[in-house]
Amino acid sequence: MIQAWGRERPDLDARPLEVFSRVTRLAKYLDQVRAWVFKNWELEGWEFDVLAELRRSGPPYELKPGQMSAQMLVSSGTMTNRIDRLEAAALVERHGDPVDARSTRVRLTEAGRARVDGAMAGLVRREAELLQATTIPQRATTADTLAAILEPLEADPWPAPSPKSAPRA
């Protein structure tokens, strides 16, 4: 692909595609792997994300909805909808905030904890299998490189330019 672009557009340095096209392809494969693992635990990806956020928070495995939406980069309305659906499935429960009576907290139930723990174990096993073709040092280098690429984006995220703002030749 890089050679083809080099031939067709010698004025462009297409080498960034060597990294980002592979990252995009890898993300598509990982989405399929994760969907398969989560399906075995009767979870959708978004359900796993919310339950995992609560599980990682440590005992008593509860957070304010606003904390969760900020951490997960979703709107408060989206988070409310997700919490409603997980509460209906008895995977989370809402209760009042003991510090702020106007606020609620969302807590992982035992059923939610069992589901997310099982899905996480399955996910880690499957992802470890996918990494078997690499050495421990290669994994560390890859993780460090991806962290370096993500750092400025996470520190100051900016939206992708619209097609109208892209330079025209």
Steps between C-alpha positions, in 0.01 A plus 500: 500500500779742590683420176180548299438839658863592444460420133167678464575797726878545524436845649357343819689324776259212562715332767256589784267249337750225586399549862145629495361269232629205703354646819164538324509142370603370841216693665250336265630153586501581872141623480404158360697315770349709777148461363546122499635493857229733629226300324610195700431705814172643364645850481520770238820699474347809661367288788846359562646851491262632767534193724879504460513869595317420823709189567827689459384764747563257788273419792215582534507510117295815462529834324292806421347491152680823413836345587422207277386705200810722525733201523328314218461806275123470458223750566306500825188396308680202350631400841154530656359272230778246554453501876123458459551194280761345731280567801207326327732199448595509873867556419517840672291684756451866579501647846524841657836667556565516876698823457272682253128431536435646152726244336484126432765235481505186288621178659597172339282212621637155574349378172667789316831428667486131410413585139775759452760287679423203276504710184825665602669167564385374159615818330845495657546132406402564139713813466798315650456234230506774236831630636675161489672591173685782678771511764462670837739780393304552176178532699660753734634705209164490323314605817745785559474617140120497503499686834727766350264543203193516724643739759460827309157395371375422850656815646338730242252311280385673186237400249599374161473770236187496293529425129429871434803609705738259330743674269411481132759445230 
